[in-house]
Structures are given as structure tokens and as C-alpha cells.
Amino acid sequence: MQPIDFTVVGVPISAQASGSSRGKWKKRVAGAAKAAIADGNPAFGVEISATIIYFYVGRTTLDLDNIAKPILDALTGVVYQDDGLLTQITVRKTRLFAGLRIVNPSAALAARLGGDVGFVYVRIGGAPDHSELP
């Protein structure tokens, strides 16, 4: 499958946040995903992997597991049929600072780098090679 990637500006909403704020965040994530796959096909019915990176400004106390869940839930039915198709998830927090250099960023990621506003980068790709450990 062709990878799908996109960004969502702002601080991600935790899985432990109120239902209303989680719902708004999930709609934003789903909207960004829909825009990213407008010219392609979603990965329905195939095993996939996900990468989620929260690029933050200053400090953050958000837990990685609480960042990932609402994002992955928002992509169900948009990018994939069910999150049970995920066979690998990579989640990371990276502080934005002047001079941060990312090697070979995608166009979606490159468009956001260099700014001073936090954002989340999401990439959905094919399943990893299960014969290799990460």
C-alpha cells in the first residue's frame, strides 16, 4: 500500500480528556486523514503500521499511550476498517526547536517543520516485516 501521512496542528487530546474535547479532536484528525487520502485509496482490509509523532513547543507532560488512542480511533473507518489491522505502532514526542533537522521528511511533515506551533504527524503504511524485530 502507498503510505498516507498528514499533520494536525495543536496539542493532541489525551484519551483521558472529556468526551466532548476528545470528540472534537477525533473529528480534526479524521478530517486531516480524509484530505490526505482524497487522491488515494484507504488501507481497508490489510495489515498496516502507524507512526505518530507529537512535535511540541516548550514542555509537555502528555503520556504517549494517551496521545495514540484517540488518533488511532479517529482513523477507524477512514483509513482502515478496524484498528485490529494495526500490527505495529510507533509513538514519539519530539521537541520543536530552532535548527531541528529531520532527514528526508515527507512533504506533509516538511510543510510544518520550522514553525513555532506544535502539531501531530501521522503516517500509516504497510505492515512491517514480521521476520525482523524493530
NORLINHU-V341726 format. One line per field, one symbol per residue. ss: DSSP state (H for helix, E for strand, L for the rest). A space follows every 50 residues. Layout:
ss = ???
This chain:
ss = LLLEEEEEELLLLLLLLLHHHHHHHHHHHHHHHHHHLLLLLLLLLLLEEE EEEEEELLLLLLLHHHHHHHHHHHHELLLELLHHHEEEEEEEEEELLLLL LLLLLLHHHHHHLLLLLLEEEEEEEELLLLLLLL
